[in-house]
Amino acid sequence: MAKKKSVSLAAPHGGRIAKLRKGLAAHRLDALLVTDFTNVTYLTGFTGDDSYLLVTGDGPLLVTDPRYTTQLEGECPDLPLKVREPGELMWPTIVELVRKTGVERLGVEADSLCVGDHAKLLASLPDLVIEPAPGLVEGLRVIKDNSEVESIRIACDHARRAYEMVRAGWSPRMTEREIARDLEYFARRVGAQRLSFTAIIAAGPNAALPHARPTDAVVGDHPFTLIDWGVYTGLYASDLTRMVVTQKPGKRFTEVYQTVLRAQLAAIDAIRPGVTCEAVDAAARDVITKAGYGPKFGHGTGHGLGLEVHEAPRLSRKQPTELRPGMVVTVEPGIYLPGWGGVRIEDDILVTPAGHEVLSNVPKELADACL
């Protein structure tokens, strides 16, 4: 492979590129073509799109276009660029760069590279060995550094503050859609960029849908409402769920709520380095199963959190991945009873060298849920 001058980027992106280059060597790859825009952001700090990153043994090269040159000067001034001229298409440019750098074995992100673009590479570079290399960047992203953890911590606090403002202005005449609108408004007011996903506001029977969308249902017509929300602060997300109870809790609701809370606390207590993801899931699932609601808990206990709301690792059955310090995961068991409703409680947890830290700080005892 042809050699060129090595490139150094400022921390933390220079360190991430260096780790990725070691991964390329371990997989006997000359280069990786990064086509997932979130991975491009993680490796470079560039927050735009329509740009691919070619990482060779000598360093990175971002293939972009003139719309982003000013933005790139501000976000990552030391990043080497290939700026395509108007009318200069992406894939002929990529093909020419791969040819010029002398790459013989090219890794591609199989989860983001479409079949058509893969065919273009093969047709233009028939002697090139193209290797699917899923997870190379994601494997780095799974361990958060201190700056990433702090961003998630702030995102959790912004989510908390927005939620408190929604509760303070709660009216039984409001609809699910109106609460969702207010939640996003308050999130932006306290400093978040946006919600990290469309908020789930689910009153009464609608709460039996784990991914319910806000409707025109009036919350005052039901005794409880499930709120699942999160925000992006900077580049990093939070993800929380709480119940808002507006009538005196009945026996059934109290039993379901307390079961879910015990399950969540058991799963959080299990989180520490070396414990498997499936063991954390089992800690929550066992509590719910023993209470007689096992079939009503139909999803995993949690997922990784970072640049994306859902990323590795997964806290679920048949997931033998061991937790490591620096991972951030959600813990969100739930019980869903069609025709009645559902209860879910969710927090964001950092795996620490000694165990874990709960990054979110929203009270969750049953008394706290009651308005």
Steps between C-alpha positions, in 0.01 A plus 500: 500500500628848414631705794430863581565737784329395822227726634437596863167632625424671829356303793271320531466429130867434440492225760191347347657494155814341647296224664314439177826471307614233745173320434565514126839338549350228718246420226768516229327789326677782318213744555143544620239697310274657764157566349294521820467873572484444877830313485649781293398742774647280772836472322536860385262737682335598172123528552389533138393223266551394137867439577698175520824437686782289358732384778827340389804396696627855461192681622158634399373683193147645493326509164256792514368789288517882507185536714698390803842664462429786743339262749798266476744784564323562830431143612815316390757734345779239492298238311633428148229557240413407147242762404296391201423768244139558392408216266778275631320188622583317821572151372733584211691714751519213751614259231778735389620556857510127575693445180749779576566391858590150385242330722477127430272389784220743579266462795147633458222564749262230388216638712496832313650435155219419258519217247512739205803689630675174583444396137649829376820432694527147364433608143754784509771318703474132407831415670400663829419266788195641679443367849186564708626655823193571713555615853855634475400855591202395712739289707686820588182698563373255760753627758438867579780734603456760773380772262234268355379398844476864605294581189258217581483616861403851385245354256345309792478820702339691215248219463425517872444874495267483198299222666465698821366796303246277327383363835474850642269605217301176484128541433246218477358671190825458305543242227793269446605711200493822702720348770744376236512851351563660838769246587698587188451872557622480858794278400622767260441772759730332751781460245445176310535499123190284450325191624700187426189330357129567467381500860267219604206650688254218569198538725313204647455213251739664253782428746465131411677590172874513572554735202173695516476824303333806654132531410215736578407292805429725800726400788243594764274222372746244636664438839859487376723600209831353385764747381809371315729780386858611463701790362813566302745731671785561261546171320386266777160370600307413813204261526263478799151374585273597787134459593276794592214390726206739528253294702541299818690186397283190501610158619583375150701806402690494828590132453616549141694818579680355800587185304654702218690719747641195682602350166673819393687535829608134483640550150681820596647327806637224273696742281875483547803405288510136393126439535338395174222692333274195518560476877380858548195423290434188708516699823207713386314221322511268801324756721224553245462127430473412869225760535303323227553754222780331304314483164409868534865611487567461130819696434857516622592667827710771338746616238814702452477879484727762349513675164190297419209421727532129421850360465710216638484321735155345540370388838295206385478124486776316312738797529823367656689830463671592826456850639811715511579832669393787278190334357175696541175305490132555566308279741130499411291194593128523447168320537234550232138390538287552187178689570627624836836667445864454585779608731864557406776664703830594333832650604842548341787314668879531470711190559786606730814308604339433839143439384263758358371856522145612425538803273131594495350662806121494487318365808314174431333372816124461461441805718727701269292398197179634653404859419 
